[in-house]
């Protein structure tokens, strides 16, 4: 490991600048033109075979004789957030921000690609997957639908995400569900508009919407087994245009998350049932739209053990949490894990100050995590017992 650590240390200033350049130029889902082109240029300069797919995605293929094939994935996109960090390398794109650390993920995988090319201490094929549109738009699903694993077959695929709150140098991964499903719903409530001073002439959809929101809070607490996780959150309520008119309609939107398909089905059915009957009790009607966006992110046993071994080689066995609580956040890496065995792991990004967590306008990736992530990728490919 000493030789690898020394080489990564030599690369760090360059990779830190690369990461900060990416941070300054964030692009959202399927608009990652500059980002994808930058990744492609770096891979081509290394002599890596480069392909483009899913509009702005990049796939690099590195071959070194006969052997197994492994996929390593990083995400490219930023979020539609106005940055408030005040950093010298803060976003120059208004309303766009790398608030989830994908800039760091890109830098780590490009650093690993460079070391893999230089060292050549593996046999087989490494597929470097730079995926667009992780946030909300399912770029992982699109890559799979476009034939990612038919075009670039792998025996296993691995993903990694920086994790605020976990100390730098620590890893967390578990077999089974690592992250939840991500579903969205919309409830359109139809009442009858009226003068605000004469509510008896109307059917108030705002009151109905408020009752639906309250009733949905019991869906998990009184319908889901307490030992099986689920979250239902109403995140939008829209109704009316002025002070003195009861509107004719109100709209609720939100998300639902769970760790297994049975609970997912229960929640989907429950949202429709609660909305319909609450509205009916108040004389209103409703229509419910429910979309299953991302499935749960489920790690396979053998590949999780492989991840543990690689992380232990990098930072020691005591630095690996082998039974973390699953996150109720979601990841479209789940689509790749539905096609191939693999493992999605968390990498410590340090203890976040209050208000500086993922998806915060004050968030920034911790560059101290770069060498840890690069070494982890190398050991996954080369095998944890490989020299140097």
GIUR-V551504 format. One record per run of one state. SS is the DSSP state (H for helix, E for strand, L for the rest). FROM is the first residue (numbers start at 1). TO is the last residue. Records with the same first field share a line. If there is no record, write none. Layout:
SS = FROM-TO, FROM-TO
This chain:
L = 1-1, 25-32, 46-48, 54-56, 65-68, 76-78, 80-96, 98-101, 120-123, 132-138, 146-147, 152-155, 164-170, 173-175, 180-181, 191-191, 193-193, 196-198, 202-202, 204-204, 224-229, 240-244, 247-248, 259-260, 282-284, 295-296, 300-300, 316-316, 322-326, 328-332, 340-341, 349-366, 383-388
H = 2-24, 33-45, 102-119, 139-145, 148-151, 199-201, 205-223, 261-281, 301-315, 317-319, 333-339, 367-382
E = 49-53, 57-64, 69-75, 79-79, 97-97, 124-131, 156-163, 171-172, 176-179, 182-190, 192-192, 194-195, 203-203, 230-239, 245-246, 249-258, 285-294, 297-299, 320-321, 327-327, 342-348
